[in-house]
Amino acid sequence: MIKSSDLRMTRIPLGHGVGQMPALGFGTLISDPALTKTATRDALDAGFRHFDCAERYGNEREVGRALQAGLAAGGIAREDIFVTTKLWNSNHRPERVEPAFAGSLDRLGLKYLDLYLIHTPFAFQPGDNQDPRDQNGDVLYDRGVTLLDTWKALESLVDHGKCGAIGLSDITLSDLRPIYESARIKPAVVQVESHPYLPETELLEFCKEKGIVFLAFAPLGHGMKPGLLEDPVISAIAARVGKTPAQVLLAWAVQRGTALLTTPRSAARARENFDITSLPEDALDEINRIQTRRRLNPVVNTGVPGFIPKGRGV
Ligand SMILES: NC(=O)c1ccc[n+]([C@@H]2O[C@H](COP(=O)([O-])OP(=O)(O)OC[C@H]3O[C@@H](n4cnc5c(N)ncnc54)[C@H](OP(=O)(O)O)[C@@H]3O)[C@@H](O)[C@H]2O)c1
């Protein structure tokens, strides 16, 4: 457990000496282009130095422009921020990986990426249609490529100095193990949904044992209501320690040794979500004893993105 009281600058080493990831990450899953720009800039101004993007989010250009403007205005160097983007499911064929990577880099306006992730382990029919479906509306998967084939193409991006580290997202422990065993360059990061209702303890233990950074998305339960932000245990701790429920949830995530991605959409929320201090051990224990279990995003089962609409969660 981390003892420091100020968690804002927490950094987690990536394996094999390829640098460190700021634990507090800003996620760019925002559909509105104008809001993408203001929220990204607000996050940078609030102190976030870790930005999570994806070709699937369709807004790499807006994120890139906001970052360029923010870096210039704040006198912040490129090396002071950590930028990730992700390979989409329709680009799993090895020959599509480098062009997809180059396209993301171009849209973001960057010369290199700190981290490139395979967005999900599910290969869709290769092509420029990100959501290929048959006449019944069922997803067209690509049986002609394995996850290891795609992983090897990512390894060659690292070999050619195009990105610092590579990893996986939306993967289960049973699918991660064989890739970990076969990989020449081991995954540096695994990005999955995680919060007190989905602690993913077994996966976290595996990651800690292997030196893989566990990066939690939806640490606030995606802001779904009713949900984690109204949980009575979280609310009571927040009142006791003089923090907001969001700050309690983010501190818990950092103190259990994970990095996280949160998506505040206003300057005030960006400042709130960055202002994280450590919780006492008894508060951490109380959160760890929460019994509710709920997955909010079924992408891990299908490769199809999206949170489960309110009221239909399992
Ligand atoms: N790998 C994957 O498949 C995958 C899937 C999903 C997400 N992600 C990544 O993870 C990132 C974070 O996921 P997420 O958006 O679910 O994170 P989150 O931070 O748990 O949820 C964001 C929601 O919480 C609300 N919120 C933020 N700060 C708040 C605060 N201080 N108080 C109250 N409500 C607050 C926001 O509401 P308002 O809109 O009202 O501000 C927003 O709707 C994404 O942007 C993306 O980068 C990855």
The ligand as an SDF file (V2000), in Angstrom:
LIG
                    3D

 48 52  0  0  0  0  0  0  0  0999 V2000
  -10.6650   -0.0440  -22.9740 N   0  0  0  0  0  0  0  0  0  0  0  0
  -11.9550    0.1670  -23.0630 C   0  0  0  0  0  0  0  0  0  0  0  0
  -12.6890   -0.5890  -23.6960 O   0  0  0  0  0  0  0  0  0  0  0  0
  -12.5340    1.3690  -22.3900 C   0  0  0  0  0  0  0  0  0  0  0  0
  -13.9090    1.4100  -22.1460 C   0  0  0  0  0  0  0  0  0  0  0  0
  -14.4270    2.5240  -21.5060 C   0  0  0  0  0  0  0  0  0  0  0  0
  -13.5860    3.5640  -21.1260 C   0  0  0  0  0  0  0  0  0  0  0  0
  -12.2510    3.5040  -21.3930 N   0  0  0  0  0  0  0  0  0  0  0  0
  -11.3490    4.6120  -21.0510 C   0  0  0  0  0  0  0  0  0  0  0  0
  -11.5100    4.9540  -19.7010 O   0  0  0  0  0  0  0  0  0  0  0  0
  -11.8360    6.3380  -19.5920 C   0  0  0  0  0  0  0  0  0  0  0  0
  -12.6190    6.5650  -18.3390 C   0  0  0  0  0  0  0  0  0  0  0  0
  -13.8420    5.8130  -18.3410 O   0  0  0  0  0  0  0  0  0  0  0  0
  -15.1530    6.4350  -17.7580 P   0  0  0  0  0  0  0  0  0  0  0  0
  -15.5500    7.5760  -18.6150 O   0  0  0  0  0  0  0  0  0  0  0  0
  -16.1310    5.3640  -17.5200 O   0  0  0  0  0  0  0  0  0  0  0  0
  -14.6240    7.0120  -16.3570 O   0  0  0  0  0  0  0  0  0  0  0  0
  -15.3290    7.5480  -15.0810 P   0  0  0  0  0  0  0  0  0  0  0  0
  -14.4990    8.6930  -14.6110 O   0  0  0  0  0  0  0  0  0  0  0  0
  -15.6130    6.3980  -14.1630 O   0  0  0  0  0  0  0  0  0  0  0  0
  -16.7560    8.0860  -15.5390 O   0  0  0  0  0  0  0  0  0  0  0  0
  -16.9410    9.2970  -16.2000 C   0  0  0  0  0  0  0  0  0  0  0  0
  -18.2950    9.8330  -15.8110 C   0  0  0  0  0  0  0  0  0  0  0  0
  -18.2530   10.1630  -14.4390 O   0  0  0  0  0  0  0  0  0  0  0  0
  -18.7240   11.4730  -14.2390 C   0  0  0  0  0  0  0  0  0  0  0  0
  -17.7860   12.1880  -13.3550 N   0  0  0  0  0  0  0  0  0  0  0  0
  -16.4840   12.4810  -13.5900 C   0  0  0  0  0  0  0  0  0  0  0  0
  -15.9500   13.1120  -12.5370 N   0  0  0  0  0  0  0  0  0  0  0  0
  -16.9410   13.2330  -11.6200 C   0  0  0  0  0  0  0  0  0  0  0  0
  -17.0090   13.7950  -10.3240 C   0  0  0  0  0  0  0  0  0  0  0  0
  -15.9510   14.3660   -9.7610 N   0  0  0  0  0  0  0  0  0  0  0  0
  -18.1930   13.7240   -9.6600 N   0  0  0  0  0  0  0  0  0  0  0  0
  -19.2820   13.1660  -10.2180 C   0  0  0  0  0  0  0  0  0  0  0  0
  -19.2870   12.6060  -11.4440 N   0  0  0  0  0  0  0  0  0  0  0  0
  -18.1240   12.6430  -12.1420 C   0  0  0  0  0  0  0  0  0  0  0  0
  -18.7660   12.1570  -15.5840 C   0  0  0  0  0  0  0  0  0  0  0  0
  -20.0100   12.7750  -15.6270 O   0  0  0  0  0  0  0  0  0  0  0  0
  -20.2720   14.1190  -16.4510 P   0  0  0  0  0  0  0  0  0  0  0  0
  -20.3900   13.6500  -17.8550 O   0  0  0  0  0  0  0  0  0  0  0  0
  -21.5500   14.6170  -15.8810 O   0  0  0  0  0  0  0  0  0  0  0  0
  -19.0970   15.0210  -16.2100 O   0  0  0  0  0  0  0  0  0  0  0  0
  -18.6640   11.0540  -16.5930 C   0  0  0  0  0  0  0  0  0  0  0  0
  -19.9090   10.7810  -17.1890 O   0  0  0  0  0  0  0  0  0  0  0  0
  -12.5120    6.6620  -20.9130 C   0  0  0  0  0  0  0  0  0  0  0  0
  -12.5310    8.0320  -21.2380 O   0  0  0  0  0  0  0  0  0  0  0  0
  -11.6290    5.8850  -21.8510 C   0  0  0  0  0  0  0  0  0  0  0  0
  -10.4170    6.5790  -22.0800 O   0  0  0  0  0  0  0  0  0  0  0  0
  -11.7190    2.4080  -21.9970 C   0  0  0  0  0  0  0  0  0  0  0  0
  1  2  1  0
  2  3  2  0
  2  4  1  0
  4  5  1  0
  4 48  2  0
  5  6  2  0
  6  7  1  0
  7  8  2  0
  8  9  1  0
  8 48  1  0
  9 10  1  0
  9 46  1  0
 10 11  1  0
 11 12  1  0
 11 44  1  0
 12 13  1  0
 13 14  1  0
 14 15  2  0
 14 16  1  0
 14 17  1  0
 17 18  1  0
 18 19  2  0
 18 20  1  0
 18 21  1  0
 21 22  1  0
 22 23  1  0
 23 24  1  0
 23 42  1  0
 24 25  1  0
 25 26  1  0
 25 36  1  0
 26 27  1  0
 26 35  1  0
 27 28  2  0
 28 29  1  0
 29 30  1  0
 29 35  2  0
 30 31  1  0
 30 32  2  0
 32 33  1  0
 33 34  2  0
 34 35  1  0
 36 37  1  0
 36 42  1  0
 37 38  1  0
 38 39  2  0
 38 40  1  0
 38 41  1  0
 42 43  1  0
 44 45  1  0
 44 46  1  0
 46 47  1  0
M  CHG  2   8   1  16  -1
M  END
$$$$
